């Protein structure tokens, strides 16, 4: 216990120092997450072809649906709970074990449900192996305890473990992917990389923090599901705002259209994710400030909003005018149809940053999961018919238009409820 107490004492050096250290760790982690797709996407397209690249991403969307069930909102809820109890070893041990165990049970259920769909629907059963291996890879990703390190603001260990896994994936894609028939190996390599990351992260959690994996009671699992239900429902609705677009596009327009859409969308999402370290570093800090000193929290929020509004607006304008050069450079002239998608979605980094900030940083930290869910539900109800109509008529261009409209509505709703929440919280103090 003395060793553990020393560990937790190190977590109390001050919020600012922890924030800076955690930010840089997450920044390195995000650079890795950004660079690997930038390098591997054009290689995969070149080696397996545009249509198989589209199939890989169609299968990915199929698997993401089940990944949402496995995660069940825990990746956000567990960060919050660990950040609020970071000095309580017994509590964080319980959070760790409850989260892992619940995810494992949900993973078994998801494999059973996925098998029923794959073997009974023509869309999937022509190439069942790609769907099973893709789902397996995302199960591996779901089990990585990102939330544990982020909650303790010790993301350097996450960065180390992720780096090793990603290097394996990069080497595998570069040297072992040879021709179009090898497309099924892409999710297999992904799974191995995630398993490596999970193994290293779990070893660090055991050796440094003394947290041992143990099975938990049924009541603990039930409580875990109850706590994460609103976050799960919200993330499920987010699926219908982004990934679902790709799924519908694949159904109505085929895998080639998916490839053109995903080729541009993945790069813009990767650029958006550059700012994820800021969001992830801020979450545990603002979690404390919003619940202890609302006035100081509001000062932080105003400065953050102003700074990133300027930075992201300039960035997105630049992306719009550089779209031709970016697509031709990274994806090649055979993917030139992705240019129009890139132009339409150029402001995704701006919209994504702020809807995440208002929703995650403010509403979730103030435990306003119901309002968070309400916004996403409204947007999902609008987006589902919109994506079907527009993608049926305009293919990947229609899917792009639907995506940007939904993001705008999402940002508006999150901003509105955040304003109400902060105003209410301020009046209570």
C-alpha positions as CSV (number, residue, x, y, z in Angstrom):
1,X,0.0,0.0,0.0
2,X,2.9,2.4,0.7
3,X,4.0,2.0,-2.9
4,X,0.5,2.8,-4.1
5,X,0.2,5.8,-1.9
6,X,3.4,7.2,-3.4
7,X,2.0,6.8,-6.8
8,X,-1.2,8.7,-5.9
9,X,0.8,11.4,-4.1
10,X,2.5,12.1,-7.4
11,X,-0.9,12.9,-8.9
12,X,-1.4,15.9,-6.6
13,X,1.4,18.2,-7.8
14,X,-1.2,20.7,-9.2
15,X,-3.8,20.7,-11.9
16,X,-1.7,22.9,-14.3
17,X,1.4,20.6,-14.2
18,X,-0.8,17.5,-14.6
19,X,-2.6,19.1,-17.5
20,X,0.5,20.1,-19.4
21,X,2.1,16.7,-18.8
22,X,-1.0,14.8,-19.8
23,X,-1.6,17.0,-22.8
24,X,1.8,16.3,-24.3
25,X,1.4,12.6,-23.7
26,X,-1.9,12.6,-25.4
27,X,-0.5,14.8,-28.2
28,X,2.2,12.2,-29.0
29,X,-0.5,9.5,-28.8
30,X,-2.7,11.5,-31.3
31,X,0.2,12.2,-33.6
32,X,0.7,8.4,-33.8
33,X,-3.0,7.9,-34.5
34,X,-2.9,10.6,-37.2
35,X,0.3,9.5,-39.0
36,X,-0.6,5.8,-39.3
37,X,-3.7,6.4,-41.4
38,X,-2.0,9.1,-43.4
39,X,0.7,6.5,-44.3
40,X,-1.4,3.3,-44.6
41,X,-4.6,4.5,-46.4
42,X,-2.9,5.2,-49.8
43,X,-0.9,1.9,-49.4
44,X,-4.0,-0.1,-48.7
45,X,-5.8,1.5,-51.7
46,X,-2.8,0.8,-54.0
47,X,-2.5,-2.8,-52.9
48,X,-6.1,-4.0,-52.5
49,X,-7.9,-1.6,-54.9
50,X,-10.6,1.0,-54.5
51,X,-13.5,-1.4,-54.3
52,X,-11.8,-3.6,-51.6
53,X,-10.9,-0.5,-49.7
54,X,-14.5,0.4,-49.8
55,X,-15.5,-3.1,-48.6
56,X,-13.0,-2.8,-45.7
57,X,-14.6,0.4,-44.5
58,X,-18.1,-0.9,-45.0
59,X,-17.2,-3.8,-42.8
60,X,-15.7,-1.4,-40.3
61,X,-19.0,0.5,-40.0
62,X,-20.8,-2.8,-39.4
63,X,-18.4,-3.6,-36.6
64,X,-18.5,-0.1,-35.1
65,X,-22.2,-0.6,-34.3
66,X,-21.3,-3.6,-32.1
67,X,-18.3,-1.7,-30.7
68,X,-20.7,0.9,-29.4
69,X,-22.6,-1.8,-27.5
70,X,-19.3,-3.2,-26.1
71,X,-18.1,0.3,-25.0
72,X,-21.6,1.2,-23.6
73,X,-20.4,4.8,-22.9
74,X,-17.8,3.5,-20.4
75,X,-14.9,5.2,-22.1
76,X,-16.3,8.6,-21.1
77,X,-18.1,7.7,-17.8
78,X,-15.1,5.8,-16.5
79,X,-12.7,8.7,-17.2
80,X,-15.0,10.9,-15.1
81,X,-15.4,8.5,-12.3
82,X,-11.6,7.7,-12.0
83,X,-10.7,11.4,-12.2
84,X,-13.1,12.1,-9.3
85,X,-11.8,9.2,-7.2
86,X,-8.1,9.2,-8.3
87,X,-6.8,9.1,-4.7
88,X,-9.0,6.1,-3.8
89,X,-7.2,2.9,-4.8
90,X,-10.1,0.6,-3.8
91,X,-12.5,2.7,-5.9
92,X,-10.4,2.9,-9.0
93,X,-9.7,-0.8,-8.8
94,X,-13.5,-1.5,-8.7
95,X,-14.1,0.9,-11.7
96,X,-11.3,-0.8,-13.7
97,X,-12.6,-4.3,-13.0
98,X,-16.3,-3.4,-13.5
99,X,-15.5,-1.7,-16.8
100,X,-13.4,-4.6,-18.3
101,X,-15.7,-7.3,-17.1
102,X,-18.8,-5.6,-18.5
103,X,-17.1,-5.1,-21.8
104,X,-16.1,-8.7,-22.1
105,X,-19.7,-9.9,-21.4
106,X,-21.1,-7.5,-24.0
107,X,-18.4,-8.7,-26.5
108,X,-19.6,-12.3,-26.3
109,X,-23.2,-11.2,-26.8
110,X,-22.2,-9.0,-29.8
111,X,-20.4,-11.9,-31.5
112,X,-23.5,-14.0,-31.3
113,X,-25.7,-11.3,-32.7
114,X,-23.2,-10.4,-35.5
115,X,-23.1,-14.1,-36.5
116,X,-26.9,-14.2,-36.9
117,X,-26.8,-11.1,-39.2
118,X,-23.7,-12.2,-41.2
119,X,-25.1,-15.7,-42.1
120,X,-28.7,-14.5,-42.8
121,X,-28.2,-11.4,-45.0
122,X,-26.9,-11.5,-48.5
123,X,-25.1,-8.1,-48.0
124,X,-22.8,-9.8,-45.5
125,X,-22.6,-13.5,-46.1
126,X,-20.8,-13.2,-49.5
127,X,-17.6,-12.3,-47.5
128,X,-18.3,-13.3,-43.9
129,X,-14.6,-13.4,-42.9
130,X,-14.1,-9.6,-43.4
131,X,-16.9,-8.8,-41.0
132,X,-15.9,-11.3,-38.3
133,X,-12.2,-10.2,-38.3
134,X,-13.2,-6.5,-38.3
135,X,-15.4,-7.0,-35.3
136,X,-12.7,-9.0,-33.6
137,X,-10.3,-6.1,-34.2
138,X,-12.7,-3.5,-32.7
139,X,-13.3,-5.8,-29.6
140,X,-9.5,-5.6,-29.1
141,X,-9.6,-1.8,-29.4
142,X,-12.5,-1.6,-26.9
143,X,-10.7,-3.5,-24.2
144,X,-7.7,-1.1,-24.2
145,X,-8.0,0.8,-20.9
146,X,-7.6,4.3,-22.4
147,X,-10.1,5.7,-19.8
148,X,-7.9,4.5,-16.9
149,X,-4.8,6.5,-17.9
150,X,-6.8,9.5,-18.9
151,X,-8.8,9.5,-15.7
152,X,-5.5,9.5,-13.7
153,X,-3.9,12.0,-16.1
154,X,-1.1,9.5,-16.8
155,X,-1.5,9.2,-20.5
156,X,2.2,8.7,-21.1
157,X,1.7,5.0,-20.5
158,X,-1.1,4.8,-23.0
159,X,1.2,6.5,-25.5
160,X,3.9,3.9,-24.9
161,X,1.7,0.9,-25.3
162,X,-0.1,2.3,-28.4
163,X,3.1,3.2,-30.1
164,X,4.3,-0.4,-30.0
165,X,1.0,-1.7,-31.4
166,X,0.8,0.9,-34.2
167,X,4.4,0.2,-35.3
168,X,3.5,-3.5,-35.7
169,X,0.4,-2.5,-37.8
170,X,2.5,-0.2,-40.0
171,X,5.2,-2.8,-40.6
172,X,2.5,-5.5,-41.4
173,X,0.7,-3.2,-44.0
174,X,4.0,-2.2,-45.6
175,X,5.6,-5.6,-46.0
176,X,2.9,-8.3,-45.8
177,X,0.0,-6.8,-47.7
178,X,0.7,-7.8,-51.3
179,X,-2.3,-8.0,-53.6
180,X,-6.2,-7.5,-53.7
181,X,-6.8,-10.9,-52.1
182,X,-5.0,-9.8,-49.0
183,X,-7.7,-7.3,-48.0
184,X,-9.0,-9.6,-45.2
185,X,-5.6,-9.3,-43.5
186,X,-6.1,-5.6,-42.8
187,X,-8.5,-6.1,-39.8
188,X,-6.3,-9.1,-38.7
189,X,-3.3,-6.9,-38.5
190,X,-5.4,-4.3,-36.7
191,X,-6.5,-6.8,-34.1
192,X,-2.9,-8.0,-33.4
193,X,-1.9,-4.3,-32.9
194,X,-4.7,-3.7,-30.5
195,X,-4.0,-6.9,-28.6
196,X,-0.3,-5.8,-28.2
197,X,-1.5,-2.4,-26.9
198,X,-3.9,-3.9,-24.5
199,X,-1.3,-6.4,-23.1
200,X,1.3,-3.7,-22.5
201,X,-1.3,-1.3,-20.9
202,X,-2.7,-4.1,-18.7
203,X,0.8,-5.0,-17.5
204,X,1.6,-1.3,-16.6
205,X,-1.7,-1.1,-14.7
206,X,-0.8,-4.2,-12.7
207,X,2.9,-3.3,-12.1
208,X,2.7,0.4,-11.4
209,X,-0.7,0.7,-9.8
210,X,-1.2,-2.7,-8.3
211,X,-4.6,-3.1,-9.9
212,X,-5.4,-6.8,-10.4
213,X,-8.1,-8.0,-12.7
214,X,-10.9,-9.8,-10.8
215,X,-14.4,-10.9,-11.7
216,X,-17.1,-8.7,-10.2
217,X,-20.6,-9.4,-8.9
218,X,-23.7,-9.3,-11.1
219,X,-24.9,-6.3,-9.1
220,X,-21.8,-4.4,-9.9
221,X,-22.2,-5.2,-13.6
222,X,-25.8,-4.1,-13.5
223,X,-24.9,-0.9,-11.8
224,X,-22.2,-0.3,-14.4
225,X,-24.8,-0.7,-17.2
226,X,-27.2,1.6,-15.4
227,X,-24.6,4.3,-15.0
228,X,-23.5,4.2,-18.7
229,X,-27.0,3.9,-20.3
230,X,-27.4,7.5,-21.3
231,X,-23.9,7.8,-22.6
232,X,-24.4,4.6,-24.6
233,X,-27.7,5.9,-26.1
234,X,-26.0,9.1,-27.0
235,X,-23.1,7.3,-28.6
236,X,-25.5,5.0,-30.4
237,X,-27.2,8.1,-31.9
238,X,-23.8,9.5,-32.8
239,X,-23.3,6.3,-34.9
240,X,-26.4,7.4,-36.9
241,X,-24.8,10.8,-37.5
242,X,-21.5,9.6,-39.0
243,X,-20.8,5.9,-39.5
244,X,-24.4,5.1,-40.4
245,X,-23.9,7.5,-43.4
246,X,-21.2,5.2,-44.7
247,X,-23.4,2.1,-44.2
248,X,-26.4,3.6,-46.1
249,X,-24.1,4.9,-48.8
250,X,-22.6,1.4,-49.2
251,X,-26.1,-0.1,-49.5
252,X,-27.5,2.3,-52.1
253,X,-24.3,3.2,-54.0
254,X,-21.8,0.4,-53.5
255,X,-18.3,0.0,-52.2
256,X,-16.6,2.4,-54.7
257,X,-18.8,5.3,-53.5
258,X,-17.9,4.3,-50.0
259,X,-14.2,4.5,-50.9
260,X,-14.5,8.0,-52.4
261,X,-16.4,9.3,-49.3
262,X,-14.2,7.5,-46.7
263,X,-11.0,8.6,-48.5
264,X,-11.7,12.2,-47.7
265,X,-13.7,11.8,-44.5
266,X,-11.0,9.8,-42.8
267,X,-8.4,12.4,-43.4
268,X,-10.6,15.2,-42.1
269,X,-11.5,13.1,-39.0
270,X,-7.7,12.5,-38.5
271,X,-7.1,16.2,-38.6
272,X,-10.0,16.7,-36.1
273,X,-8.4,14.1,-33.9
274,X,-5.2,16.3,-33.6
275,X,-7.2,18.3,-31.1
276,X,-8.4,15.3,-29.2
277,X,-5.5,15.5,-26.7
278,X,-6.8,19.0,-25.7
279,X,-10.3,17.6,-25.2
280,X,-9.1,14.5,-23.3
281,X,-6.7,16.5,-21.1
282,X,-9.3,19.1,-20.3
283,X,-12.0,16.6,-19.3
284,X,-10.8,15.5,-15.9
285,X,-9.6,19.1,-15.1
286,X,-12.9,20.7,-16.0
287,X,-14.8,17.8,-14.3
288,X,-13.3,19.1,-11.0
289,X,-13.6,22.8,-11.7
290,X,-17.2,22.7,-13.0
291,X,-18.2,20.9,-9.8
292,X,-16.2,23.0,-7.4
293,X,-15.6,26.5,-8.8
294,X,-18.0,27.4,-11.6
295,X,-16.8,30.9,-12.0
296,X,-13.2,29.8,-12.6
297,X,-14.4,27.2,-15.0
298,X,-16.4,29.8,-17.0
299,X,-13.2,31.9,-17.4
300,X,-11.4,28.8,-18.7
301,X,-14.2,28.0,-21.1
302,X,-14.4,31.6,-22.6
303,X,-10.7,31.7,-23.3
304,X,-10.7,28.2,-24.9
305,X,-13.6,29.0,-27.1
306,X,-12.2,32.2,-28.4
307,X,-8.7,30.8,-29.1
308,X,-9.9,27.7,-30.9
309,X,-12.6,29.5,-32.9
310,X,-9.8,31.6,-34.5
311,X,-7.3,28.7,-35.0
312,X,-9.9,26.2,-36.4
313,X,-11.5,28.7,-38.7
314,X,-8.2,29.5,-40.3
315,X,-7.3,25.8,-40.5
316,X,-10.6,24.8,-42.2
317,X,-10.4,27.7,-44.8
318,X,-6.9,26.4,-45.6
319,X,-8.2,22.9,-46.0
320,X,-10.9,23.9,-48.3
321,X,-8.6,25.7,-50.8
322,X,-5.9,23.0,-50.5
323,X,-8.3,20.1,-51.0
324,X,-7.1,19.3,-54.6
325,X,-3.5,19.2,-53.5
326,X,-4.2,17.1,-50.4
327,X,-6.2,14.4,-52.1
328,X,-3.8,14.1,-55.1
329,X,-0.8,14.0,-52.8
330,X,-2.1,11.4,-50.3
331,X,-4.6,9.4,-52.2
332,X,-3.5,9.8,-55.8
333,X,-5.3,10.9,-59.0
334,X,-7.4,7.7,-59.1
335,X,-9.2,9.1,-56.0
336,X,-9.9,12.5,-57.5
337,X,-13.7,12.1,-56.9
338,X,-12.9,12.5,-53.2
339,X,-11.9,16.2,-53.8
340,X,-15.6,17.4,-53.8
341,X,-16.2,15.4,-50.6
342,X,-13.2,17.0,-48.9
343,X,-14.4,20.5,-49.9
344,X,-17.9,19.9,-48.5
345,X,-16.5,18.4,-45.3
346,X,-13.7,20.9,-44.9
347,X,-15.3,22.5,-41.8
348,X,-15.7,19.2,-40.0
349,X,-12.7,19.8,-37.7
350,X,-14.3,23.2,-36.6
351,X,-17.8,21.7,-36.0
352,X,-16.5,18.5,-34.4
353,X,-14.2,20.3,-31.9
354,X,-17.0,22.6,-30.6
355,X,-19.9,20.1,-30.5
356,X,-17.5,17.8,-28.5
357,X,-16.5,20.6,-26.2
358,X,-20.0,21.7,-25.4
359,X,-21.3,18.2,-25.1
360,X,-18.5,16.3,-23.4
361,X,-16.7,19.0,-21.5
362,X,-19.8,20.8,-20.2
363,X,-22.9,18.7,-20.3
364,X,-21.3,15.4,-19.3
365,X,-19.2,16.9,-16.6
366,X,-22.3,18.5,-15.2
367,X,-24.0,15.1,-15.3
368,X,-26.5,16.3,-17.9
369,X,-26.6,13.1,-19.8
370,X,-30.3,13.4,-20.5
371,X,-29.9,16.7,-22.3
372,X,-26.8,15.4,-24.2
373,X,-28.9,12.4,-25.3
374,X,-31.8,14.6,-26.3
375,X,-29.7,16.6,-28.7
376,X,-28.2,13.6,-30.4
377,X,-31.6,11.9,-30.6
378,X,-33.1,14.9,-32.4
379,X,-30.2,15.1,-34.9
380,X,-30.3,11.4,-35.5
381,X,-34.0,11.5,-36.3
382,X,-33.3,14.3,-38.9
383,X,-30.1,12.6,-40.3
384,X,-31.5,9.1,-40.9
385,X,-34.0,10.0,-43.6
386,X,-31.7,12.8,-44.9
387,X,-28.8,10.5,-45.6
388,X,-31.0,8.0,-47.4
389,X,-32.6,10.6,-49.6
390,X,-29.4,12.5,-50.5
391,X,-27.1,9.5,-50.9
392,X,-29.7,7.7,-53.1
393,X,-29.9,10.8,-55.4
394,X,-26.3,12.2,-55.2
395,X,-24.2,9.2,-54.0
396,X,-21.1,10.2,-52.0
397,X,-21.8,13.9,-52.6
398,X,-25.2,13.6,-51.0
399,X,-23.7,11.7,-48.1
400,X,-21.2,14.6,-47.6
401,X,-24.0,17.2,-47.6
402,X,-26.0,15.1,-45.0
403,X,-23.0,14.9,-42.8
404,X,-22.3,18.6,-42.7
405,X,-25.9,19.5,-42.1
406,X,-26.1,17.1,-39.2
407,X,-22.9,18.4,-37.6
408,X,-24.3,21.9,-37.8
409,X,-27.5,20.9,-36.0
410,X,-25.6,18.9,-33.4
411,X,-23.3,21.9,-32.6
412,X,-26.3,24.2,-32.2
413,X,-28.1,21.9,-29.8
414,X,-25.0,21.2,-27.7
415,X,-24.2,24.9,-27.4
416,X,-27.7,25.8,-26.4
417,X,-28.0,23.3,-23.6
418,X,-24.4,24.1,-22.4
419,X,-25.4,27.8,-22.1
420,X,-28.5,26.8,-20.1
421,X,-26.5,24.4,-17.9
422,X,-23.8,27.0,-17.1
423,X,-26.3,29.7,-16.3
424,X,-28.2,27.3,-14.0
425,X,-25.1,26.1,-12.2
426,X,-23.9,29.7,-11.7
427,X,-27.2,30.8,-10.2
428,X,-27.0,27.9,-7.7
429,X,-23.7,29.0,-6.2
